[in-house]
Amino acid sequence: MVKVLLVDDDKELCAMQADYLAADGFAVTCAHDGAAGVAAALGGAPGSEFAIVVLDVMMPKLNGIDALRKIREQSDVPVLMLTARGDDIDRVLG
């Protein structure tokens, strides 16, 4: 089963996304702030890593850009940035 990590502080949106993905056969884990997302992304045992991380940019404790930096220090897991922000600098940083 393909494992997906959703990192978003909007719990209702995260639950809705998780339901849709689970209905299509994905195993979904949710984290609701950047620090928890980093811990989840990097905390898996070998062989149980996430296939992808869907990461919101604007979150408490640790924003998505900083969370991505921390994930990239130790992992090359694919990351899809989820944001309502559309500035060019946000795209470049992501």
Backbone torsions as a table, in degrees:
resi	resn	phi	psi	omega
1	MET	NA	135.0	-178.9
2	VAL	-77.7	128.0	-177.7
3	LYS	-97.8	131.4	179.9
4	VAL	-122.7	135.0	174.3
5	LEU	-108.0	120.3	174.9
6	LEU	-101.8	125.5	179.7
7	VAL	-121.6	106.2	-176.3
8	ASP	-157.0	135.4	-179.6
9	ASP	-79.3	-11.7	176.2
10	ASP	-84.2	98.1	-173.4
11	LYS	-64.0	-36.8	179.1
12	GLU	-66.4	-44.6	178.3
13	LEU	-63.4	-41.5	179.3
14	CYS	-62.8	-43.1	179.0
15	ALA	-64.4	-40.2	178.8
16	MET	-64.6	-45.2	178.2
17	GLN	-62.6	-41.4	179.3
18	ALA	-61.8	-41.7	178.6
19	ASP	-61.7	-45.2	179.4
20	TYR	-62.7	-45.0	-179.3
21	LEU	-67.8	-40.4	178.9
22	ALA	-63.4	-36.6	178.5
23	ALA	-63.8	-25.0	177.6
24	ASP	-95.2	10.1	172.6
25	GLY	95.3	8.8	178.5
26	PHE	-87.1	147.4	172.2
27	ALA	-93.0	117.0	-171.2
28	VAL	-112.9	134.1	172.2
29	THR	-119.9	138.2	179.2
30	CYS	-114.5	142.5	171.0
31	ALA	-129.8	145.4	-170.4
32	HIS	-114.5	13.7	168.8
33	ASP	-156.3	164.8	-174.4
34	GLY	-61.6	-40.6	-179.4
35	ALA	-63.9	-43.7	177.9
36	ALA	-65.6	-35.1	178.0
37	GLY	-64.6	-43.3	177.5
38	VAL	-62.3	-46.4	179.9
39	ALA	-58.7	-43.8	-179.9
40	ALA	-67.9	-42.5	-177.9
41	ALA	-63.9	-33.9	-175.7
42	LEU	-101.5	-4.7	-172.1
43	GLY	-94.2	0.4	-176.7
44	GLY	-75.0	148.7	174.7
45	ALA	-71.4	152.3	177.8
46	PRO	-53.2	133.2	-178.6
47	GLY	91.3	-9.8	180.0
48	SER	-117.9	22.7	-177.4
49	GLU	-69.3	159.7	176.4
50	PHE	-75.5	143.8	176.4
51	ALA	-76.7	-29.3	179.8
52	ILE	-158.0	151.5	173.8
53	VAL	-117.8	128.0	173.6
54	VAL	-103.4	114.5	-166.8
55	LEU	-121.2	119.8	174.6
56	ASP	-73.4	150.0	-178.9
57	VAL	-85.9	-45.9	-175.0
58	MET	-95.9	102.6	-178.3
59	MET	-142.3	159.9	176.2
60	PRO	-77.7	165.6	176.8
61	LYS	70.8	-47.8	-179.9
62	LEU	-156.2	118.3	-177.9
63	ASN	-70.5	167.7	-175.3
64	GLY	-63.0	-36.0	178.6
65	ILE	-64.4	-45.9	178.5
66	ASP	-68.4	-35.8	176.9
67	ALA	-63.1	-42.9	178.2
68	LEU	-61.7	-41.4	178.3
69	ARG	-58.4	-44.7	-179.7
70	LYS	-66.4	-39.7	177.8
71	ILE	-62.9	-43.6	-177.4
72	ARG	-65.9	-21.5	176.8
73	GLU	-63.4	-26.3	-174.3
74	GLN	-129.0	-8.6	-172.6
75	SER	-146.7	150.8	174.4
76	ASP	-114.1	26.6	177.0
77	VAL	-56.1	138.0	175.9
78	PRO	-61.7	137.9	-179.1
79	VAL	-128.2	127.9	174.6
80	LEU	-104.8	117.9	-179.6
81	MET	-82.6	130.4	-179.6
82	LEU	-115.1	117.1	-176.5
83	THR	-156.6	153.4	172.8
84	ALA	-91.5	-8.7	-179.4
85	ARG	-79.1	139.5	-176.5
86	GLY	-129.5	12.0	-179.8
87	ASP	-66.3	148.4	-179.3
88	ASP	-58.0	-39.4	-179.0
89	ILE	-63.7	-36.4	177.3
90	ASP	-63.9	-40.1	179.1
91	ARG	-66.3	-43.2	-179.4
92	VAL	-64.4	-45.7	178.9
93	LEU	-61.3	-41.0	179.5
94	GLY	-65.5	NA	NA
